[in-house]
Amino acid sequence: MKRALIAPLRRGLPIALAIWTCAAQAEAPALHRLALDLYAFSQGDQGGDPYRTEGFSYKAFAVDMQFPLNERCALRANGALSLIDNAAIAELPATIDNAFVASASPKLLVLDSGAWVDVQAGDSGWTFSPGAYYHHQDGFWSGGLDLSARRELFDGNSALLLTYSFRGAITRQHRWDRGPREFDHQLSHKLLTSWTQYLSRDWVGSLSLELGHQDGQLGSALNYVTLSDDAGRPIHLIDERLPRRRERAQVVIRARYSPKVGASAGLDSSGYLDDWGVRHASLQPNLELPLFNDLRLRLWYRLALQHGTRFFRQRLLGAPEQRTQDSDLGTFLMHNPGLIVVVPLPLVSAQLRWIVRVAGYGFYRDDGIYGAGGNLGVEASW
């Protein structure tokens, strides 16, 4: 009981202190923002693990807001309530001696929420953002503290952005066999350096490098792997097990050509690697066009190739110390098209502005996983 009471207080204390600090600085208010979004997504599974169904449908309502306290401080918060409807559980062969425990709730109600305070530290140029977040669903919850610091250097045609972020969380999960919940932790550190350069009036490019470190519970207690005998028959289900440390790095290169306001053609490329053996590369051309009545259309097509972790085994004959059959950690080629339309609404007043966003997107992977979805959102700023 003490732990249940103390944890929320600890998560809320940094936000309360930051709000009190900001309130002591009497400055004029800055921009307010409120966004509401409806999401719908469906994923299908025509391949992958024959003893696990990865299809589901997803519906969500999300709110995102920013309310400045003064010129130096702003309160940000977001929340989402979603319903996940999982596909019917795969019928497991009778040769699996503990198949009856491989069950999960077909429908999950999921809550995600978070709040942060952005504090500009005097004239130093640094912005600090302490905050807290919470995630809850049947059989799994996670909550903890966030802290980030960022600064932008230089003006004019060059800009260098430095960002450091930290997240510490306590987690508790049911096991895949509905065993007792277990407390654990997750810690992550991320360092991002991004350089943006205006090459001419029409051309701009950027280069970013992100380094990350994670430790704690990085696998999922909800996942299992299937053991097979020498003849290839599935015989037993055991826990997924992944390392408790992960070092990662990602490089992103972007180029944009914009001959006029609201119109651009771009190319994004990225490369990712980590010490689990995952290698991921992508290429994404994109196009933005101004349409009638200030409508703007953005199109993209992303092609990605991933080489999976060395711990992934589609068929497992033994029980190595590290093992997973999570398809997202496997090897695949992915196609991902999408579009978004931004529609400005007539001004209610000189201070209040509204826009509507309509987006659609999909993906297909050569391991048989595919999906499509979209969202409808409205955003107000004043």
C-alpha positions as CSV (number, residue, x, y, z in Angstrom):
1,M,0.0,0.0,0.0
2,K,2.8,2.4,0.8
3,R,4.4,1.8,-2.5
4,A,1.1,2.4,-4.3
5,L,0.7,5.8,-2.6
6,I,4.4,7.0,-2.8
7,A,5.0,6.2,-6.5
8,P,2.4,8.7,-7.8
9,L,3.7,11.4,-5.4
10,R,7.2,10.9,-6.6
11,R,6.2,11.1,-10.2
12,G,4.2,14.3,-9.7
13,L,6.7,16.1,-7.5
14,P,9.0,17.3,-10.3
15,I,6.0,18.7,-12.3
16,A,4.7,20.5,-9.2
17,L,8.0,22.0,-8.4
18,A,8.5,23.2,-12.1
19,I,5.0,24.7,-12.2
20,W,5.7,26.6,-8.9
21,T,9.0,27.8,-10.3
22,C,7.3,29.0,-13.5
23,A,4.5,30.7,-11.7
24,A,7.0,32.8,-9.8
25,Q,8.0,34.4,-13.1
26,A,5.3,36.9,-14.1
27,E,5.5,37.1,-17.9
28,A,3.0,37.5,-20.7
29,P,1.4,34.2,-22.0
30,A,2.6,32.6,-25.2
31,L,0.9,30.2,-27.7
32,H,-1.9,27.9,-26.6
33,R,-2.6,24.6,-28.4
34,L,-5.2,21.9,-28.3
35,A,-5.5,18.9,-30.6
36,L,-8.0,16.1,-30.7
37,D,-7.5,13.0,-32.9
38,L,-9.4,9.8,-33.8
39,Y,-7.3,6.8,-34.9
40,A,-8.3,3.5,-36.6
41,F,-5.8,0.8,-37.6
42,S,-6.0,-2.9,-38.6
43,Q,-3.2,-5.4,-38.8
44,G,-3.3,-8.7,-40.6
45,D,-1.1,-11.8,-40.3
46,Q,-0.6,-14.1,-43.3
47,G,2.8,-15.5,-42.2
48,G,5.3,-15.2,-39.5
49,D,5.0,-17.4,-36.4
50,P,2.5,-20.3,-37.1
51,Y,1.8,-20.6,-33.4
52,R,1.0,-17.0,-32.7
53,T,-1.6,-14.7,-34.3
54,E,-0.4,-11.1,-34.7
55,G,-3.6,-9.6,-36.3
56,F,-5.6,-7.0,-34.4
57,S,-7.7,-3.9,-34.8
58,Y,-7.1,-0.7,-33.0
59,K,-9.3,2.4,-32.3
60,A,-8.2,5.3,-30.2
61,F,-9.1,8.8,-29.1
62,A,-6.2,11.1,-28.2
63,V,-5.9,14.6,-26.8
64,D,-2.7,16.7,-26.9
65,M,-2.4,20.2,-25.3
66,Q,0.0,23.0,-24.4
67,F,-0.9,25.8,-22.0
68,P,1.9,28.4,-21.4
69,L,2.2,29.6,-17.9
70,N,4.3,32.6,-19.0
71,E,6.9,33.4,-21.7
72,R,9.4,31.0,-20.1
73,C,7.3,28.1,-19.0
74,A,4.6,25.9,-20.6
75,L,2.6,22.9,-19.5
76,R,2.2,20.1,-22.0
77,A,0.0,17.1,-21.5
78,N,-1.4,14.3,-23.6
79,G,-3.6,11.2,-23.2
80,A,-5.1,8.4,-25.2
81,L,-7.8,5.9,-24.6
82,S,-7.7,3.0,-27.1
83,L,-9.4,-0.3,-27.7
84,I,-7.4,-3.2,-29.1
85,D,-9.4,-6.2,-30.5
86,N,-7.0,-9.1,-31.0
87,A,-7.6,-11.7,-33.7
88,A,-8.7,-15.2,-32.5
89,I,-5.9,-17.1,-30.8
90,A,-4.1,-19.5,-33.1
91,E,-5.2,-23.1,-32.5
92,L,-2.1,-24.8,-31.1
93,P,-1.2,-28.4,-31.9
94,A,-2.0,-31.1,-29.4
95,T,1.8,-32.0,-29.3
96,I,2.4,-28.8,-27.2
97,D,2.0,-30.1,-23.6
98,N,1.2,-26.7,-22.1
99,A,-0.8,-25.2,-24.9
100,F,-3.8,-24.5,-22.7
101,V,-2.0,-21.7,-20.9
102,A,-1.3,-19.7,-24.1
103,S,-4.3,-17.4,-23.8
104,A,-4.8,-13.6,-23.7
105,S,-7.6,-11.2,-23.5
106,P,-9.2,-10.8,-26.9
107,K,-10.1,-7.2,-26.1
108,L,-7.9,-4.7,-24.3
109,L,-8.7,-1.2,-23.1
110,V,-5.4,0.8,-23.0
111,L,-4.7,4.1,-21.2
112,D,-1.7,6.3,-22.0
113,S,-1.1,9.6,-20.3
114,G,1.7,12.0,-19.7
115,A,2.5,15.6,-18.6
116,W,5.6,17.8,-18.9
117,V,6.7,21.3,-18.0
118,D,9.0,23.1,-20.5
119,V,11.2,25.6,-18.6
120,Q,13.5,28.0,-20.3
121,A,16.5,28.6,-18.1
122,G,17.0,32.3,-18.2
123,D,19.2,33.5,-21.1
124,S,21.2,30.4,-21.2
125,G,19.3,29.0,-24.3
126,W,18.6,25.7,-22.5
127,T,15.1,24.3,-22.1
128,F,14.4,21.7,-19.5
129,S,11.4,19.5,-19.5
130,P,10.6,17.3,-16.4
131,G,7.6,15.2,-16.6
132,A,5.8,11.9,-15.9
133,Y,3.9,9.2,-17.8
134,Y,1.7,6.3,-17.2
135,H,0.6,3.3,-19.3
136,H,-2.1,0.8,-18.2
137,Q,-3.7,-2.3,-19.8
138,D,-4.9,-5.7,-18.7
139,G,-1.9,-7.6,-17.4
140,F,0.6,-4.7,-17.8
141,W,1.3,-1.3,-16.4
142,S,4.2,1.1,-16.5
143,G,4.8,4.5,-15.0
144,G,7.7,6.8,-14.3
145,L,9.6,10.0,-14.8
146,D,10.9,11.8,-17.9
147,L,13.6,14.6,-18.1
148,S,14.9,16.2,-21.2
149,A,17.3,19.1,-21.9
150,R,17.7,20.8,-25.3
151,R,19.4,23.8,-26.8
152,E,19.6,25.3,-30.2
153,L,22.8,27.0,-31.3
154,F,23.6,29.5,-34.1
155,D,21.2,31.6,-36.1
156,G,20.5,32.3,-39.7
157,N,21.4,29.6,-42.3
158,S,22.8,27.1,-39.8
159,A,21.3,25.5,-36.7
160,L,22.6,22.9,-34.3
161,L,20.2,21.2,-31.9
162,L,21.5,19.3,-28.9
163,T,19.0,17.1,-26.9
164,Y,19.4,14.8,-24.0
165,S,16.5,12.8,-22.6
166,F,16.1,10.3,-19.7
167,R,13.2,8.0,-18.8
168,G,13.0,5.9,-15.6
169,A,10.0,3.6,-15.1
170,I,8.6,0.9,-12.9
171,T,6.8,-1.9,-14.7
172,R,4.6,-4.8,-13.7
173,Q,3.4,-7.5,-16.0
174,H,1.5,-10.7,-16.0
175,R,3.3,-13.6,-17.7
176,W,2.0,-15.0,-20.9
177,D,0.6,-18.0,-18.9
178,R,-1.3,-15.5,-16.7
179,G,1.2,-16.1,-13.9
180,P,1.7,-13.6,-11.1
181,R,2.7,-10.0,-11.8
182,E,6.4,-9.1,-11.4
183,F,7.9,-5.7,-10.6
184,D,10.8,-4.6,-12.7
185,H,12.3,-1.4,-14.1
186,Q,13.3,0.3,-17.4
187,L,15.9,3.0,-17.8
188,S,16.8,4.8,-21.0
189,H,19.2,7.5,-22.0
190,K,19.1,9.3,-25.4
191,L,21.5,11.8,-26.9
192,L,20.5,13.5,-30.1
193,T,22.6,15.9,-32.2
194,S,21.0,17.5,-35.3
195,W,22.6,19.9,-37.8
196,T,20.3,21.8,-40.2
197,Q,21.9,23.8,-43.1
198,Y,20.1,26.1,-45.6
199,L,22.1,25.7,-48.7
200,S,20.2,28.3,-50.8
201,R,16.8,29.9,-50.9
202,D,15.3,26.6,-52.2
203,W,17.5,23.9,-50.7
204,V,17.9,22.7,-47.1
205,G,19.5,19.7,-45.6
206,S,19.9,18.1,-42.2
207,L,22.0,15.4,-40.5
208,S,21.2,13.9,-37.2
209,L,22.9,11.3,-34.9
210,E,21.1,9.6,-32.1
211,L,22.8,7.4,-29.5
212,G,20.8,5.4,-26.9
213,H,21.3,3.2,-23.9
214,Q,18.6,1.1,-22.2
215,D,18.6,-1.3,-19.3
216,G,16.1,-3.2,-17.3
217,Q,13.1,-5.2,-18.6
218,L,13.5,-4.9,-22.4
219,G,11.6,-8.0,-23.4
220,S,7.9,-8.7,-22.7
221,A,6.6,-11.1,-20.0
222,L,3.6,-11.4,-22.3
223,N,5.6,-13.1,-25.0
224,Y,6.5,-16.8,-25.3
225,V,8.6,-18.9,-27.7
226,T,7.8,-22.4,-29.0
227,L,10.2,-25.3,-28.5
228,S,10.4,-28.0,-31.1
229,D,11.7,-31.6,-31.1
230,D,14.2,-33.0,-33.5
231,A,11.4,-33.9,-35.9
232,G,10.3,-30.3,-36.0
233,R,7.1,-30.8,-34.0
234,P,6.2,-28.1,-31.5
235,I,6.3,-29.6,-28.0
236,H,6.4,-26.8,-25.3
237,L,6.0,-23.1,-24.7
238,I,8.6,-21.1,-22.6
239,D,9.4,-17.5,-21.8
240,E,10.9,-15.1,-24.3
241,R,14.2,-13.9,-22.9
242,L,16.2,-10.9,-24.1
243,P,19.3,-9.1,-22.7
244,R,18.7,-6.4,-20.1
245,R,21.0,-3.9,-21.8
246,R,20.8,-2.4,-25.3
247,E,23.1,0.1,-27.0
248,R,21.8,1.7,-30.2
249,A,22.7,4.3,-32.8
250,Q,20.8,5.9,-35.7
251,V,21.8,8.3,-38.4
252,V,19.2,10.3,-40.4
253,I,19.9,12.4,-43.5
254,R,17.3,14.7,-45.0
255,A,17.2,16.9,-48.1
256,R,14.4,19.3,-49.2
257,Y,13.8,21.3,-52.3
258,S,11.2,24.0,-51.8
259,P,10.7,26.3,-54.8
260,K,7.7,28.1,-53.1
261,V,5.9,28.3,-49.8
262,G,3.9,25.2,-49.1
263,A,5.5,23.1,-51.9
264,S,8.5,20.8,-51.5
265,A,10.1,17.6,-52.6
266,G,12.3,15.7,-50.2
267,L,14.3,12.5,-49.6
268,D,14.9,11.1,-46.1
269,S,17.3,8.2,-45.4
270,S,18.2,6.5,-42.2
271,G,20.4,3.8,-40.8
272,Y,20.0,2.0,-37.5
273,L,22.1,-0.6,-35.6
274,D,22.3,-2.0,-32.1
275,D,24.3,-4.5,-30.1
276,W,21.5,-7.1,-30.4
277,G,22.4,-7.4,-34.0
278,V,19.5,-5.5,-35.5
279,R,20.3,-3.5,-38.6
280,H,17.7,-1.3,-40.2
281,A,17.9,1.0,-43.2
282,S,15.2,3.0,-44.9
283,L,14.7,5.5,-47.8
284,Q,11.7,7.8,-48.0
285,P,10.9,10.2,-50.8
286,N,8.1,12.6,-50.0
287,L,6.2,15.4,-51.7
288,E,4.2,18.3,-50.4
289,L,1.8,20.3,-52.6
290,P,-0.4,23.3,-51.9
291,L,-4.0,22.8,-53.1
292,F,-7.0,25.1,-53.5
293,N,-8.1,27.2,-50.5
294,D,-4.8,26.8,-48.7
295,L,-5.2,23.0,-48.5
296,R,-1.9,21.2,-48.3
297,L,-1.2,17.6,-49.4
298,R,1.8,15.5,-48.2
299,L,2.6,12.1,-49.8
300,W,5.4,9.7,-48.9
301,Y,6.6,6.2,-49.6
302,R,9.0,4.5,-47.2
303,L,11.0,1.4,-48.2
304,A,12.8,-0.3,-45.2
305,L,15.0,-3.3,-44.9
306,Q,15.7,-4.9,-41.5
307,H,18.2,-7.6,-40.6
308,G,16.9,-9.2,-37.4
309,T,18.5,-9.8,-34.0
310,R,20.8,-12.8,-33.6
311,F,18.4,-14.0,-30.8
312,F,15.5,-14.5,-33.2
313,R,14.7,-18.2,-34.1
314,Q,11.7,-19.2,-36.1
315,R,12.2,-22.8,-35.0
316,L,13.8,-23.4,-31.6
317,L,15.3,-26.9,-30.9
318,G,16.8,-26.0,-27.5
319,A,16.5,-23.3,-24.9
320,P,19.3,-20.8,-25.4
321,E,19.8,-18.2,-22.7
322,Q,18.5,-15.4,-25.1
323,R,15.6,-16.2,-27.4
324,T,12.7,-14.5,-29.1
325,Q,10.1,-15.2,-31.9
326,D,8.9,-11.6,-32.0
327,S,8.5,-10.8,-35.7
328,D,9.3,-7.1,-35.1
329,L,12.8,-8.3,-34.2
330,G,13.1,-10.5,-37.2
331,T,14.3,-9.9,-40.8
332,F,11.9,-8.3,-43.3
333,L,11.5,-5.9,-46.2
334,M,8.7,-3.3,-45.6
335,H,6.8,-1.0,-48.0
336,N,5.0,1.9,-46.3
337,P,3.0,4.5,-48.3
338,G,1.0,7.3,-46.8
339,L,-0.6,10.7,-47.2
340,I,-1.9,13.5,-45.1
341,V,-4.2,16.5,-46.0
342,V,-4.2,19.6,-43.8
343,V,-7.2,21.8,-44.1
344,P,-7.2,25.3,-42.5
345,L,-10.7,26.4,-41.3
346,P,-12.1,29.9,-41.6
347,L,-10.8,32.1,-38.8
348,V,-13.2,32.6,-35.8
349,S,-11.1,35.5,-34.7
350,A,-7.7,37.0,-35.4
351,Q,-6.3,35.1,-32.4
352,L,-8.0,31.7,-32.9
353,R,-6.9,29.4,-35.7
354,W,-8.2,26.0,-36.6
355,I,-7.0,23.2,-38.9
356,V,-8.2,19.7,-39.7
357,R,-5.9,16.8,-40.5
358,V,-6.9,13.7,-42.4
359,A,-4.3,11.0,-42.9
360,G,-4.1,7.5,-44.3
361,Y,-1.2,5.0,-44.3
362,G,-0.4,1.4,-44.7
363,F,2.4,-1.1,-44.8
364,Y,3.3,-4.5,-46.1
365,R,6.2,-6.8,-44.9
366,D,7.5,-9.8,-46.8
367,D,7.1,-11.9,-43.7
368,G,3.4,-11.8,-44.1
369,I,2.5,-8.9,-41.7
370,Y,0.5,-6.0,-43.1
371,G,-1.7,-3.2,-42.0
372,A,-3.6,-0.1,-42.9
373,G,-5.2,2.8,-40.9
374,G,-5.8,6.5,-40.7
375,N,-6.7,9.4,-38.4
376,L,-8.9,12.4,-38.3
377,G,-7.8,15.3,-36.2
378,V,-8.6,18.9,-35.4
379,E,-6.2,21.4,-33.9
380,A,-6.8,24.8,-32.4
381,S,-4.2,27.4,-31.5
382,W,-4.5,30.9,-30.0
